[in-house]
Amino acid sequence: MSKNNDRSSVDGVTMLGALKYPSSCASSAELLNLKSRFPIFAELPEVVFLDNASTTQKPDTVIDTIENFYRRQCANAGRAMYSSSLLASQSIERARHDIARLINACPSEVAFTSGATDSLNAVAWSWGLANLKDGDEVLICFQDHSSAVSPWIELQSTLARLAVNIHIVPFQIHAVGDYDLKSIKQAVTDRTRLIAIAHIHHVFGLEMEVPEIREIVGDDVVITVDASQSIGHTKVDVESLTADFLSFSGHKMFAGNGVGVLFAKKERHAEIISFRSGGRMSSIGTDIDDQSRNRFINKIESGTANIPSIASLSASVEFIESIGIKDIREHVSELTKYLVEGLSSLPGIVFGPGPVTCGCPGGFGIVSFNFEFASSFDVAAALANENIHVRSGAHCRADHASSDDLIRVSLQVYNTRSDVDILVQTLEELLG
Ligand SMILES: Cc1ncc(COP(=O)(O)O)c(C=O)c1O
């Protein structure tokens, strides 16, 4: 990938001289030439996309799946007996099987939503509303993403109107960036019913110690895992995570927008009430007997599905499996190390919690930092003017910690050492 250095500066941002890319060993993604599978990189060769924790780019097969639906087989699912409608239903069920395989679940434990936010809300409103009683406690971390925290705050105020007072008990993140297990131990009581955790933190990029958290809270406490930043980066296995619920978005794992997944363990299905009611999303036939109404999937899914995006999940799982999740993890981890090395040489850099502060080599592609003498917003805007896409700000943290304003660089399997070199050299130029 080459960077276009010929354009003028915009809004007074330093114009860069010709960049020289240090020669570096080709990484596995470079060898696989993965960028060639992502049409956007051919369309926009000047862009260095380093905001993958926000969303991922889409491989050709995902785009083809979505286009094919609208061009050749546009029909609603579960509504008719003609072939395109039956195909739509089949593609939904195929995606359910593919996702179940990816996360080591049964297809009957996988429901489709509109995204991780929707899935996380579904846990609060279909499980929390039905099961939490006066005096019960829910453990959450306010440094997590708002989508994992806000549904419980909203539920608390709705239940209060019904004279059911639940308590939100906060636990903390350690200075290095993972959960402070001591604070979880201190927060657990015999009234704890649920703990909401992230698998990988969206700003600090560390993998949380989920099995250890299960040991601390015990078998009776429901664990809801937000896997938004781990899916497509590392193995997400609902059994080894001992998750009761697990949520993620399709768009962060190379699939289309507007689709998410909610996994719910079989043992929880009877405890769940309908999240949304209405017409069924996918199954063929018109039966509305109690048995079908009480199925987990039917309590979560209703109305017309986002069929092309759901179908694109199959293409994205196929993409992930064609590389292998171990190789994706290894590549991203190696590149994270390379990124940290490059950034460390920059004057005035202050790393946020994460791979640098925890002293763990590698990581999951997320590195956050700021500079002593420049605001994160200004630096991110200057990088944007050089076609380098990163994120800045409070990163949707539930505590809206603007004092922790950080630049976040986030990598995926198609990123290369050249991308990192361009970022580091551009920062050198901008800060120099
Ligand atoms: C950890 C985490 N949880 C939840 C979400 C919300 O995902 P979505 O906006 O796709 O619903 C995000 C998005 O950035 C996230 O990083």
Ligand as a Chemical Component Dictionary entry (heavy atoms), coordinates in Angstrom:
data_LIG
# 
_chem_comp.id                   LIG 
_chem_comp.type                 NON-POLYMER 
_chem_comp.pdbx_formal_charge   0 
_chem_comp.three_letter_code    LIG 
# 
loop_
_chem_comp_atom.comp_id 
_chem_comp_atom.atom_id 
_chem_comp_atom.alt_atom_id 
_chem_comp_atom.type_symbol 
_chem_comp_atom.charge 
_chem_comp_atom.model_Cartn_x 
_chem_comp_atom.model_Cartn_y 
_chem_comp_atom.model_Cartn_z 
_chem_comp_atom.pdbx_ordinal 
LIG C1 C1 C 0 -16.996 -2.962 23.837 1  
LIG C2 C2 C 0 -18.124 -2.475 22.985 2  
LIG N1 N1 N 0 -19.371 -2.800 23.328 3  
LIG C3 C3 C 0 -20.423 -2.401 22.593 4  
LIG C4 C4 C 0 -20.253 -1.644 21.467 5  
LIG C5 C5 C 0 -21.449 -1.201 20.687 6  
LIG O1 O1 O 0 -21.441 -1.789 19.426 7  
LIG P1 P1 P 0 -22.536 -1.345 18.352 8  
LIG O2 O2 O 0 -22.415 0.147  18.223 9  
LIG O3 O3 O 0 -22.142 -2.082 17.125 10 
LIG O4 O4 O 0 -23.866 -1.754 18.868 11 
LIG C6 C6 C 0 -18.967 -1.263 21.086 12 
LIG C7 C7 C 0 -18.747 -0.399 19.913 13 
LIG O5 O5 O 0 -17.757 0.251  19.744 14 
LIG C8 C8 C 0 -17.871 -1.701 21.856 15 
LIG O6 O6 O 0 -16.610 -1.391 21.540 16 
# 
loop_
_chem_comp_bond.comp_id 
_chem_comp_bond.atom_id_1 
_chem_comp_bond.atom_id_2 
_chem_comp_bond.value_order 
_chem_comp_bond.pdbx_ordinal 
LIG C1 C2 SING 1  
LIG C2 N1 SING 2  
LIG C2 C8 DOUB 3  
LIG N1 C3 DOUB 4  
LIG C3 C4 SING 5  
LIG C4 C5 SING 6  
LIG C4 C6 DOUB 7  
LIG C5 O1 SING 8  
LIG O1 P1 SING 9  
LIG P1 O2 DOUB 10 
LIG P1 O3 SING 11 
LIG P1 O4 SING 12 
LIG C6 C7 SING 13 
LIG C6 C8 SING 14 
LIG C7 O5 DOUB 15 
LIG C8 O6 SING 16 
# 
